[in-house]
């Protein structure tokens, strides 16, 4: 169960067993804001102290490592590579998902608040399904091991136009809130 909970830490992973995936990743064309880098922490829903260590792994490529208690707790360490993009007022991140979940890409959002918090957002599967049903986006429902998901096949340009529309601001669901930390 702890490995499942650790994977929930990042918004680009599962939320309530559901996941929105995309055919295209965010290209590595943009650098993340410098304040994103470093170590963040929070106490999760089970009362465990979780850390998120974000670092560069290449030119406009980043790595997020999550762990419980400290980085020496090897069984709890999860590592994810991701890219970022800034469109409109929002920051987005994109990461590959495992083959068992379709081997596509997840896109989430993040915000660095003025009070020094890192807030991670996931996309609401139900709202994305509505957007597909209404023709605003292209895609289809997919079955994943953890439950129902959605595969969006629209271009990134179309996806960002939809996500940046203020009328769609409720498509984002907060999944985690971190404070700056040192483990």
HELIX and SHEET records of a PDB file:
HELIX    1   1 UNK A    2  UNK A    7  1                                   6    
HELIX    2   2 UNK A   34  UNK A   36  5                                   3    
HELIX    3   3 UNK A   74  UNK A   76  5                                   3    
HELIX    4   4 UNK A   99  UNK A  101  5                                   3    
HELIX    5   5 UNK A  125  UNK A  133  1                                   9    
HELIX    6   6 UNK A  156  UNK A  164  1                                   9    
HELIX    7   7 UNK A  166  UNK A  171  5                                   6    
SHEET    1   A11 UNK A 139  UNK A 144  0                                        
SHEET    2   A11 UNK A 147  UNK A 152 -1                                        
SHEET    3   A11 UNK A  20  UNK A  22  1                                        
SHEET    4   A11 UNK A 105  UNK A 112 -1                                        
SHEET    5   A11 UNK A  90  UNK A  96 -1                                        
SHEET    6   A11 UNK A  78  UNK A  87 -1                                        
SHEET    7   A11 UNK A  61  UNK A  68 -1                                        
SHEET    8   A11 UNK A  49  UNK A  58 -1                                        
SHEET    9   A11 UNK A  38  UNK A  43 -1                                        
SHEET   10   A11 UNK A 172  UNK A 180 -1                                        
SHEET   11   A11 UNK A 117  UNK A 123 -1                                        
END                                                                             
